Amino acid sequence: MPRPDVPRLEFWYDLASNYSYLSSVRIEDLAARSGVDVVWRPFLLGPIFKAQGWNTSPFNLYPAKGRNMIRDMCSGSGPTADCLSCCRRRFPR
């Protein structure tokens, strides 16, 4: 529960989002060091994509975006980057 005397950051995330994952593994530590409380706000990207007429991942619709996502996941994941290298052949779906 947020403390009334401490600044807070509302973190909106989708559990299936690659970029939400990269942010979520860092946010608590960064917030603690900055004296900020984190308020976790889940939401779904799927309905937003569907409203735009997308029936698959934007990483599939835009191949360059998919390639950049793989690069971002590997460079931003630190010690887990090695385990992501196998994804290059199978991801995104």
RODO-2510 file (C-alpha; in nm, 4 decimals, decimal comma):
residues 93
     n   res          X          Y          Z
     1     m     0,0000     0,0000     0,0000
     2     p     0,1397     0,3394    -0,0941
     3     r     0,2539     0,5632     0,1868
     4     p     0,0877     0,9061     0,1728
     5     d     0,4095     1,0956     0,2461
     6     v     0,6163     0,9248    -0,0271
     7     p     0,6068     1,0001    -0,4008
     8     r     0,4622     0,7174    -0,6034
     9     l     0,5070     0,5829    -0,9499
    10     e     0,2203     0,4010    -1,1199
    11     f     0,3706     0,1201    -1,3250
    12     w     0,1307     0,0008    -1,5961
    13     y     0,2337    -0,3358    -1,7360
    14     d     0,1110    -0,6336    -1,9357
    15     l     0,2279    -0,9695    -1,8038
    16     a     0,2892    -1,0881    -2,1598
    17     s     0,4880    -0,7812    -2,2630
    18     n     0,8593    -0,8239    -2,3193
    19     y     0,9264    -0,4622    -2,2336
    20     s     0,7116    -0,4812    -1,9208
    21     y     0,9269    -0,7728    -1,8091
    22     l     1,2519    -0,5823    -1,8598
    23     s     1,1103    -0,2915    -1,6603
    24     s     0,9514    -0,5017    -1,3869
    25     v     1,2757    -0,6741    -1,2894
    26     r     1,4380    -0,3366    -1,2258
    27     i     1,1660    -0,1074    -1,1024
    28     e     1,1505    -0,2004    -0,7327
    29     d     1,5241    -0,1528    -0,6758
    30     l     1,5332     0,1736    -0,8683
    31     a     1,2264     0,3029    -0,6874
    32     a     1,3680     0,2102    -0,3462
    33     r     1,6950     0,3895    -0,4228
    34     s     1,4966     0,6938    -0,5346
    35     g     1,2595     0,6959    -0,2370
    36     v     0,9534     0,6248    -0,4500
    37     d     0,6743     0,3716    -0,3944
    38     v     0,5633     0,1636    -0,6917
    39     v     0,1944     0,1054    -0,7556
    40     w     0,1560    -0,1928    -0,9883
    41     r    -0,1207    -0,1491    -1,2496
    42     p    -0,1807    -0,4498    -1,4757
    43     f    -0,3580    -0,4102    -1,8073
    44     l    -0,3933    -0,6070    -2,1312
    45     l    -0,2350    -0,5023    -2,4587
    46     g    -0,4333    -0,7632    -2,6540
    47     p    -0,7599    -0,5651    -2,6657
    48     i    -0,5660    -0,2544    -2,7701
    49     f    -0,4018    -0,4473    -3,0536
    50     k    -0,7370    -0,5967    -3,1545
    51     a    -0,8986    -0,2512    -3,1630
    52     q    -0,6299    -0,1532    -3,4145
    53     g    -0,7210    -0,4504    -3,6317
    54     w    -0,4145    -0,6556    -3,5422
    55     n    -0,4681    -1,0290    -3,5060
    56     t    -0,1085    -1,1124    -3,4185
    57     s     0,1862    -0,9617    -3,2375
    58     p     0,3176    -0,6289    -3,3661
    59     f     0,6554    -0,8048    -3,3692
    60     n     0,5161    -1,0276    -3,6456
    61     l     0,3392    -0,7469    -3,8294
    62     y     0,6535    -0,5339    -3,8389
    63     p     0,9616    -0,7560    -3,8855
    64     a     1,2065    -0,4775    -3,7962
    65     k     1,0239    -0,4299    -3,4663
    66     g     1,0603    -0,8029    -3,3992
    67     r     1,4331    -0,7942    -3,4694
    68     n     1,4766    -0,4927    -3,2440
    69     m     1,2799    -0,6616    -2,9664
    70     i     1,5124    -0,9635    -2,9729
    71     r     1,8113    -0,7292    -2,9556
    72     d     1,6545    -0,5307    -2,6713
    73     m     1,5704    -0,8424    -2,4729
    74     c     1,9231    -0,9772    -2,5062
    75     s     2,0977    -0,6514    -2,4279
    76     g     1,8593    -0,5515    -2,1513
    77     s     1,8324    -0,8811    -1,9730
    78     g     2,1823    -0,8947    -1,8243
    79     p     2,2651    -1,2419    -1,6958
    80     t     1,9643    -1,3975    -1,8713
    81     a     2,0814    -1,2919    -2,2180
    82     d     2,2388    -1,6323    -2,2892
    83     c     1,9119    -1,8132    -2,2334
    84     l     1,7397    -1,5805    -2,4797
    85     s     1,9697    -1,6641    -2,7701
    86     c     1,7623    -1,9735    -2,8512
    87     c     1,4603    -1,7500    -2,9030
    88     r     1,5996    -1,5925    -3,2171
    89     r     1,4733    -1,8833    -3,4268
    90     r     1,1311    -1,9197    -3,2659
    91     f     1,0302    -1,5791    -3,1388
    92     p     0,8063    -1,3835    -3,1737
    93     r     0,4922    -1,5811    -3,2378
***
